[in-house]
Amino acid sequence: MQRFISIGYGNLVNAKKIISIINFDAAPIKRMVQNAKDTGMAVDATCGRKTKSVVVMDSGHVLLSALLPETIAKKVENE
């Protein structure tokens, strides 16, 4: 059975497909996000707010979230 977790503002993601949850502040992560945007593999789920975390999926997609990485990680642990 698929379990979905909220990554903020009504956006849900399949918890079993998450590879990592990363803080957005590091320069290499910002480059990874820019590369994903250029190739069409980025999904912006911030609803216009500041990006605080990046969720990397097993499909290669990169999800941008306005929630802190710790907040998303706690939601994954509780599932």
N, C-alpha and C positions, 0 to 999 in steps of 0.2 A: 504494500500500500504506500502511496506517495504521501509524504508529509511536507506541507508548505509552511514557511515561516515568513513573517513580515520583515521587509527591509525598509519600511517606512512609507507613510502616506498612502496606504492602501495597496502597495505593491508587494506581491508574494513571489517566493522562489522555492523550488523543490530542494529541500534540505539535503537530500542524498546526492545531489549533483554538484554540491559546493566542494571546491578543492581548497581554497584558502580565503581568508578575510584579512585584508591588509589596510593599514593606515595610509591615507592618501598623501601625506606630507613629504615623503621621500622623493627625490628627483628621479630615480630609476622607475618608480611606480608611475609618476607623471608621464614619463616617456612611454611606458607600456600602455597607458590609457590613450595617449595620443596616437600610437600605432593602431590600437584597436578602433579608434574613431576613424582613422584613415581607411581601414579595411572593412568598416561596417560591422565590426564585432562588439561594439560598445553599446550598452543600454543605459541611458540616463534615467534613474529613478529618483532623482533629487527633488523634482517638482520646483525647480528654480532656486533651490537653496544651495548653500555651500557644500561641496563634496567633502565628506569626512572619512569615508571608507570605500574600498574597492573589493568586490566579491568576484573571485575568479571561478568560473564554472568548468566542468569537465568537457564541455563542448568547445571551449576556447573563448566563449563570450566573457566580457568584462562588464560587470554591473556596478554602476556608481550609486552610492547611497549617502544620504545626509545624516544617517545614524552613525554613532561611534562604533568602531570594530568590536569593542567589548560588549556593547548592547546586542549586536547581532549574534555574537558568539554565545551569550547567555541564552538567547532564544533557541539557538541550535542545540545547546546542551539540554534544555528543558524538554525538547521534543523527544 
